[in-house]
Amino acid sequence: MSALKDKLKADLTASLKSRDEVRLRTIRMALAAVNVEEVAGKEARELSDAEVIKVLTKEAKKRREAAEAFGNAGRAEQAAAELAEQAVLEEYLPAQLSDEELGELVDAAIAEVGATGPQAMGQVMKAVNPKVAGRAEGGRVAAAVKSRLAAQ
């Protein structure tokens, strides 16, 4: 079993004992998403820490998008609940890259690929994604690549 999944299970027990409702429901939801991912496909398998991080990243993104939708609909209470769940999930995710760090990685990938112009975006994305893995959202990476290539 992955170390991250073990930590989630231990934190589930701790939040149950401390009666922390937000953490409890968020960790239950996260473990359920991990379990669904483990049994998805042709046969059940054990997820690695990297795969668990991908699942948690996806769940955090869902919470962020739901909070935005609730906020736009004037439902501040539900938006706040979604943001609280997102904050709990982000405790288990690696630290996000700053804009400067992301820019440096994109510049290095552009130099590595020898890209010139926006038509090389796919090649640059292919080179930068493994370096970023879980530390920046895909849309943010794509925007950084697009702006750097347009500036050339």
ChimeraX commands (.cxc) that place a marker at each C-alpha (Angstrom):
marker #1 position 0.00,0.00,0.00 radius 0.5
marker #1 position 1.27,3.47,-0.81 radius 0.5
marker #1 position 2.51,5.68,2.00 radius 0.5
marker #1 position 0.09,8.44,1.03 radius 0.5
marker #1 position -2.90,6.10,1.21 radius 0.5
marker #1 position -1.70,4.92,4.64 radius 0.5
marker #1 position -1.48,8.56,5.76 radius 0.5
marker #1 position -5.03,9.21,4.50 radius 0.5
marker #1 position -6.33,6.22,6.46 radius 0.5
marker #1 position -4.50,7.30,9.63 radius 0.5
marker #1 position -5.82,10.85,9.26 radius 0.5
marker #1 position -9.33,9.48,8.73 radius 0.5
marker #1 position -9.13,7.75,12.10 radius 0.5
marker #1 position -7.71,10.87,13.76 radius 0.5
marker #1 position -10.42,13.13,12.32 radius 0.5
marker #1 position -13.09,10.64,13.39 radius 0.5
marker #1 position -11.77,10.72,16.96 radius 0.5
marker #1 position -11.49,14.51,16.98 radius 0.5
marker #1 position -14.97,14.91,15.40 radius 0.5
marker #1 position -13.63,17.16,12.64 radius 0.5
marker #1 position -16.53,16.90,10.19 radius 0.5
marker #1 position -14.90,18.71,7.24 radius 0.5
marker #1 position -11.70,16.66,7.37 radius 0.5
marker #1 position -13.67,13.47,7.93 radius 0.5
marker #1 position -15.94,13.85,4.90 radius 0.5
marker #1 position -13.10,15.11,2.71 radius 0.5
marker #1 position -10.77,12.22,3.55 radius 0.5
marker #1 position -13.61,9.71,3.13 radius 0.5
marker #1 position -14.31,11.18,-0.30 radius 0.5
marker #1 position -10.62,11.07,-1.21 radius 0.5
marker #1 position -10.25,7.44,-0.12 radius 0.5
marker #1 position -13.40,6.54,-2.07 radius 0.5
marker #1 position -11.95,8.19,-5.20 radius 0.5
marker #1 position -8.69,6.28,-4.71 radius 0.5
marker #1 position -10.59,3.00,-4.28 radius 0.5
marker #1 position -12.63,3.66,-7.44 radius 0.5
marker #1 position -9.41,4.29,-9.35 radius 0.5
marker #1 position -7.88,1.08,-7.97 radius 0.5
marker #1 position -10.73,-1.07,-9.31 radius 0.5
marker #1 position -11.10,0.81,-12.60 radius 0.5
marker #1 position -9.92,-1.06,-15.66 radius 0.5
marker #1 position -9.69,-4.75,-16.35 radius 0.5
marker #1 position -8.28,-5.80,-12.98 radius 0.5
marker #1 position -7.88,-4.34,-9.50 radius 0.5
marker #1 position -4.46,-2.92,-8.63 radius 0.5
marker #1 position -2.69,-1.02,-5.90 radius 0.5
marker #1 position -2.01,2.65,-6.73 radius 0.5
marker #1 position 1.43,4.18,-6.31 radius 0.5
marker #1 position 1.92,7.47,-4.47 radius 0.5
marker #1 position 2.16,9.31,-7.81 radius 0.5
marker #1 position -1.17,7.85,-8.93 radius 0.5
marker #1 position -2.79,8.74,-5.59 radius 0.5
marker #1 position -1.51,12.32,-6.03 radius 0.5
marker #1 position -3.13,12.43,-9.49 radius 0.5
marker #1 position -6.46,11.34,-8.00 radius 0.5
marker #1 position -6.22,13.90,-5.20 radius 0.5
marker #1 position -5.26,16.64,-7.68 radius 0.5
marker #1 position -8.32,15.81,-9.75 radius 0.5
marker #1 position -10.55,15.94,-6.66 radius 0.5
marker #1 position -9.05,19.28,-5.56 radius 0.5
marker #1 position -9.72,20.70,-9.02 radius 0.5
marker #1 position -13.35,19.52,-8.80 radius 0.5
marker #1 position -13.70,21.33,-5.47 radius 0.5
marker #1 position -12.18,24.54,-6.86 radius 0.5
marker #1 position -14.50,24.49,-9.90 radius 0.5
marker #1 position -17.55,23.72,-7.75 radius 0.5
marker #1 position -16.70,26.57,-5.37 radius 0.5
marker #1 position -16.42,28.95,-8.32 radius 0.5
marker #1 position -19.77,27.77,-9.70 radius 0.5
marker #1 position -21.47,28.11,-6.32 radius 0.5
marker #1 position -19.93,31.55,-5.84 radius 0.5
marker #1 position -21.18,32.71,-9.25 radius 0.5
marker #1 position -24.65,31.39,-8.40 radius 0.5
marker #1 position -24.72,33.39,-5.15 radius 0.5
marker #1 position -24.49,30.33,-2.89 radius 0.5
marker #1 position -21.67,31.46,-0.62 radius 0.5
marker #1 position -22.25,28.78,2.02 radius 0.5
marker #1 position -21.77,25.90,-0.43 radius 0.5
marker #1 position -18.79,27.68,-2.02 radius 0.5
marker #1 position -17.14,28.00,1.41 radius 0.5
marker #1 position -17.73,24.28,2.09 radius 0.5
marker #1 position -16.10,23.34,-1.23 radius 0.5
marker #1 position -13.11,25.60,-0.51 radius 0.5
marker #1 position -12.71,24.04,2.93 radius 0.5
marker #1 position -12.61,20.57,1.35 radius 0.5
marker #1 position -10.11,21.79,-1.24 radius 0.5
marker #1 position -7.85,23.13,1.55 radius 0.5
marker #1 position -7.88,19.71,3.24 radius 0.5
marker #1 position -6.98,17.97,-0.03 radius 0.5
marker #1 position -4.13,20.38,-0.74 radius 0.5
marker #1 position -2.44,19.31,2.52 radius 0.5
marker #1 position -1.73,15.97,0.82 radius 0.5
marker #1 position -0.48,17.44,-2.48 radius 0.5
marker #1 position 3.04,18.64,-3.28 radius 0.5
marker #1 position 3.66,22.37,-3.10 radius 0.5
marker #1 position 2.59,24.23,-6.24 radius 0.5
marker #1 position 5.21,25.89,-8.43 radius 0.5
marker #1 position 5.41,29.66,-8.40 radius 0.5
marker #1 position 5.00,31.53,-11.70 radius 0.5
marker #1 position 8.75,32.19,-11.82 radius 0.5
marker #1 position 9.66,28.53,-11.28 radius 0.5
marker #1 position 7.12,27.45,-13.88 radius 0.5
marker #1 position 8.51,30.01,-16.34 radius 0.5
marker #1 position 12.04,28.71,-15.81 radius 0.5
marker #1 position 10.95,25.13,-16.45 radius 0.5
marker #1 position 9.09,26.19,-19.61 radius 0.5
marker #1 position 12.11,28.18,-20.85 radius 0.5
marker #1 position 14.36,25.17,-20.26 radius 0.5
marker #1 position 11.94,22.90,-22.16 radius 0.5
marker #1 position 11.77,25.36,-25.07 radius 0.5
marker #1 position 15.58,25.43,-25.25 radius 0.5
marker #1 position 15.75,21.63,-24.93 radius 0.5
marker #1 position 13.29,21.07,-27.79 radius 0.5
marker #1 position 14.58,23.99,-29.85 radius 0.5
marker #1 position 11.04,25.27,-30.33 radius 0.5
marker #1 position 10.25,28.41,-32.28 radius 0.5
marker #1 position 6.75,29.76,-32.52 radius 0.5
marker #1 position 3.33,28.59,-31.33 radius 0.5
marker #1 position 3.22,25.58,-33.66 radius 0.5
marker #1 position 5.75,23.79,-31.40 radius 0.5
marker #1 position 3.47,23.94,-28.35 radius 0.5
marker #1 position 2.82,20.18,-28.35 radius 0.5
marker #1 position 6.53,19.34,-28.31 radius 0.5
marker #1 position 7.20,21.78,-25.47 radius 0.5
marker #1 position 4.23,20.49,-23.44 radius 0.5
marker #1 position 5.49,16.92,-23.90 radius 0.5
marker #1 position 8.90,17.96,-22.56 radius 0.5
marker #1 position 7.69,20.09,-19.63 radius 0.5
marker #1 position 4.82,17.92,-18.27 radius 0.5
marker #1 position 7.04,15.22,-16.67 radius 0.5
marker #1 position 9.08,17.93,-14.91 radius 0.5
marker #1 position 5.97,19.64,-13.56 radius 0.5
marker #1 position 4.00,16.48,-12.61 radius 0.5
marker #1 position 1.47,17.39,-9.95 radius 0.5
marker #1 position 3.07,20.70,-9.02 radius 0.5
marker #1 position 1.10,22.86,-11.48 radius 0.5
marker #1 position -2.28,22.53,-13.14 radius 0.5
marker #1 position -2.29,21.63,-16.83 radius 0.5
marker #1 position -4.13,24.77,-17.91 radius 0.5
marker #1 position -1.62,26.94,-16.09 radius 0.5
marker #1 position 1.28,25.11,-17.76 radius 0.5
marker #1 position -0.34,25.43,-21.20 radius 0.5
marker #1 position -0.88,29.18,-20.68 radius 0.5
marker #1 position 2.77,29.64,-19.67 radius 0.5
marker #1 position 4.00,27.67,-22.70 radius 0.5
marker #1 position 1.70,29.58,-25.05 radius 0.5
marker #1 position 2.82,32.98,-23.74 radius 0.5
marker #1 position 6.53,32.08,-23.88 radius 0.5
marker #1 position 6.24,30.74,-27.44 radius 0.5
marker #1 position 4.24,33.80,-28.57 radius 0.5
marker #1 position 6.93,36.09,-27.18 radius 0.5
marker #1 position 9.59,34.49,-29.38 radius 0.5
marker link #1:1,2 radius 0.2
marker link #1:2,3 radius 0.2
marker link #1:3,4 radius 0.2
marker link #1:4,5 radius 0.2
marker link #1:5,6 radius 0.2
marker link #1:6,7 radius 0.2
marker link #1:7,8 radius 0.2
marker link #1:8,9 radius 0.2
marker link #1:9,10 radius 0.2
marker link #1:10,11 radius 0.2
marker link #1:11,12 radius 0.2
marker link #1:12,13 radius 0.2
marker link #1:13,14 radius 0.2
marker link #1:14,15 radius 0.2
marker link #1:15,16 radius 0.2
marker link #1:16,17 radius 0.2
marker link #1:17,18 radius 0.2
marker link #1:18,19 radius 0.2
marker link #1:19,20 radius 0.2
marker link #1:20,21 radius 0.2
marker link #1:21,22 radius 0.2
marker link #1:22,23 radius 0.2
marker link #1:23,24 radius 0.2
marker link #1:24,25 radius 0.2
marker link #1:25,26 radius 0.2
marker link #1:26,27 radius 0.2
marker link #1:27,28 radius 0.2
marker link #1:28,29 radius 0.2
marker link #1:29,30 radius 0.2
marker link #1:30,31 radius 0.2
marker link #1:31,32 radius 0.2
marker link #1:32,33 radius 0.2
marker link #1:33,34 radius 0.2
marker link #1:34,35 radius 0.2
marker link #1:35,36 radius 0.2
marker link #1:36,37 radius 0.2
marker link #1:37,38 radius 0.2
marker link #1:38,39 radius 0.2
marker link #1:39,40 radius 0.2
marker link #1:40,41 radius 0.2
marker link #1:41,42 radius 0.2
marker link #1:42,43 radius 0.2
marker link #1:43,44 radius 0.2
marker link #1:44,45 radius 0.2
marker link #1:45,46 radius 0.2
marker link #1:46,47 radius 0.2
marker link #1:47,48 radius 0.2
marker link #1:48,49 radius 0.2
marker link #1:49,50 radius 0.2
marker link #1:50,51 radius 0.2
marker link #1:51,52 radius 0.2
marker link #1:52,53 radius 0.2
marker link #1:53,54 radius 0.2
marker link #1:54,55 radius 0.2
marker link #1:55,56 radius 0.2
marker link #1:56,57 radius 0.2
marker link #1:57,58 radius 0.2
marker link #1:58,59 radius 0.2
marker link #1:59,60 radius 0.2
marker link #1:60,61 radius 0.2
marker link #1:61,62 radius 0.2
marker link #1:62,63 radius 0.2
marker link #1:63,64 radius 0.2
marker link #1:64,65 radius 0.2
marker link #1:65,66 radius 0.2
marker link #1:66,67 radius 0.2
marker link #1:67,68 radius 0.2
marker link #1:68,69 radius 0.2
marker link #1:69,70 radius 0.2
marker link #1:70,71 radius 0.2
marker link #1:71,72 radius 0.2
marker link #1:72,73 radius 0.2
marker link #1:73,74 radius 0.2
marker link #1:74,75 radius 0.2
marker link #1:75,76 radius 0.2
marker link #1:76,77 radius 0.2
marker link #1:77,78 radius 0.2
marker link #1:78,79 radius 0.2
marker link #1:79,80 radius 0.2
marker link #1:80,81 radius 0.2
marker link #1:81,82 radius 0.2
marker link #1:82,83 radius 0.2
marker link #1:83,84 radius 0.2
marker link #1:84,85 radius 0.2
marker link #1:85,86 radius 0.2
marker link #1:86,87 radius 0.2
marker link #1:87,88 radius 0.2
marker link #1:88,89 radius 0.2
marker link #1:89,90 radius 0.2
marker link #1:90,91 radius 0.2
marker link #1:91,92 radius 0.2
marker link #1:92,93 radius 0.2
marker link #1:93,94 radius 0.2
marker link #1:94,95 radius 0.2
marker link #1:95,96 radius 0.2
marker link #1:96,97 radius 0.2
marker link #1:97,98 radius 0.2
marker link #1:98,99 radius 0.2
marker link #1:99,100 radius 0.2
marker link #1:100,101 radius 0.2
marker link #1:101,102 radius 0.2
marker link #1:102,103 radius 0.2
marker link #1:103,104 radius 0.2
marker link #1:104,105 radius 0.2
marker link #1:105,106 radius 0.2
marker link #1:106,107 radius 0.2
marker link #1:107,108 radius 0.2
marker link #1:108,109 radius 0.2
marker link #1:109,110 radius 0.2
marker link #1:110,111 radius 0.2
marker link #1:111,112 radius 0.2
marker link #1:112,113 radius 0.2
marker link #1:113,114 radius 0.2
marker link #1:114,115 radius 0.2
marker link #1:115,116 radius 0.2
marker link #1:116,117 radius 0.2
marker link #1:117,118 radius 0.2
marker link #1:118,119 radius 0.2
marker link #1:119,120 radius 0.2
marker link #1:120,121 radius 0.2
marker link #1:121,122 radius 0.2
marker link #1:122,123 radius 0.2
marker link #1:123,124 radius 0.2
marker link #1:124,125 radius 0.2
marker link #1:125,126 radius 0.2
marker link #1:126,127 radius 0.2
marker link #1:127,128 radius 0.2
marker link #1:128,129 radius 0.2
marker link #1:129,130 radius 0.2
marker link #1:130,131 radius 0.2
marker link #1:131,132 radius 0.2
marker link #1:132,133 radius 0.2
marker link #1:133,134 radius 0.2
marker link #1:134,135 radius 0.2
marker link #1:135,136 radius 0.2
marker link #1:136,137 radius 0.2
marker link #1:137,138 radius 0.2
marker link #1:138,139 radius 0.2
marker link #1:139,140 radius 0.2
marker link #1:140,141 radius 0.2
marker link #1:141,142 radius 0.2
marker link #1:142,143 radius 0.2
marker link #1:143,144 radius 0.2
marker link #1:144,145 radius 0.2
marker link #1:145,146 radius 0.2
marker link #1:146,147 radius 0.2
marker link #1:147,148 radius 0.2
marker link #1:148,149 radius 0.2
marker link #1:149,150 radius 0.2
marker link #1:150,151 radius 0.2
marker link #1:151,152 radius 0.2
view
